[in-house]
Amino acid sequence: MSATFTSRDFNRDPGSVKRAALEGPVFITDRNKPSLVVLAIKDYERLAGRGTSLLDVLMPRDDQDFDFEPPKARIATRPAELD
């Protein structure tokens, strides 16, 4: 469920906006056009994909152990031409 408040209502009674945000997104309008959205933090984190990072996914757990030996890089070099 979403709610809509004018900028004036938002400035006058921010507590109402906070309470409404716990139920769903709250749109703040400025001259009858949406200008802001207020979300509960749990909703924001869900939308932003917070919680599991790429590092969390790729890091081995403490009970996992493996050897990693990358091959030696073979890079051809040549002298710099300074003429």
C-alpha positions as CSV (number, residue, x, y, z in Angstrom):
1,M,0.0,0.0,0.0
2,S,1.4,3.4,-0.9
3,A,0.6,6.9,0.4
4,T,1.0,10.4,-1.0
5,F,1.8,13.5,0.9
6,T,2.4,17.0,-0.3
7,S,5.7,18.8,0.6
8,R,3.7,21.0,3.0
9,D,2.2,18.0,4.8
10,F,5.7,16.4,5.0
11,N,7.1,19.5,6.6
12,R,4.2,19.9,9.0
13,D,3.9,16.3,10.2
14,P,6.9,14.1,9.4
15,G,5.7,11.6,12.0
16,S,2.8,10.7,9.8
17,V,5.1,10.2,6.8
18,K,7.3,7.9,8.9
19,R,4.4,5.8,10.1
20,A,3.0,5.5,6.5
21,A,6.4,4.4,5.3
22,L,6.3,1.4,7.5
23,E,3.3,0.2,5.5
24,G,4.7,0.9,2.1
25,P,6.3,3.6,-0.1
26,V,5.3,7.2,0.5
27,F,5.4,9.6,-2.4
28,I,6.1,13.3,-1.6
29,T,4.7,15.7,-4.2
30,D,5.9,19.1,-5.1
31,R,3.3,21.1,-7.1
32,N,1.3,18.0,-7.7
33,K,4.2,16.1,-9.2
34,P,6.0,13.3,-7.3
35,S,9.5,14.5,-6.2
36,L,10.6,12.1,-3.5
37,V,9.8,8.6,-2.1
38,V,10.2,7.6,1.5
39,L,10.9,3.9,2.2
40,A,11.3,1.9,5.4
41,I,14.9,0.7,5.6
42,K,14.0,-3.0,5.1
43,D,12.3,-2.1,1.9
44,Y,15.2,0.0,0.7
45,E,17.7,-2.8,1.5
46,R,15.6,-5.3,-0.3
47,L,15.4,-3.1,-3.4
48,A,19.1,-2.2,-3.3
49,G,20.1,-5.9,-3.0
50,R,21.8,-5.4,0.3
51,G,22.8,-8.3,2.5
52,T,25.0,-10.5,0.3
53,S,27.9,-8.9,-1.5
54,L,30.0,-10.4,-4.3
55,L,32.8,-10.8,-1.8
56,D,30.6,-12.8,0.5
57,V,29.7,-15.1,-2.4
58,L,33.3,-15.6,-3.6
59,M,35.1,-15.9,-0.3
60,P,35.5,-19.5,0.9
61,R,33.9,-20.5,4.1
62,D,36.2,-21.3,7.0
63,D,35.7,-25.0,6.5
64,Q,36.8,-24.9,2.8
65,D,40.4,-25.2,1.8
66,F,41.8,-25.4,-1.7
67,D,45.1,-24.8,-3.5
68,F,45.4,-22.2,-6.2
69,E,48.5,-22.2,-8.3
70,P,48.0,-19.9,-11.4
71,P,50.3,-20.6,-14.3
72,K,53.3,-18.3,-14.7
73,A,52.6,-15.5,-17.1
74,R,54.8,-15.5,-20.3
75,I,55.2,-11.9,-21.5
76,A,57.3,-11.2,-24.5
77,T,59.4,-8.0,-24.1
78,R,61.5,-6.0,-26.5
79,P,63.8,-3.0,-26.0
80,A,62.2,0.4,-26.2
81,E,62.9,2.4,-29.3
82,L,64.1,5.8,-28.2
83,D,65.0,7.3,-31.7
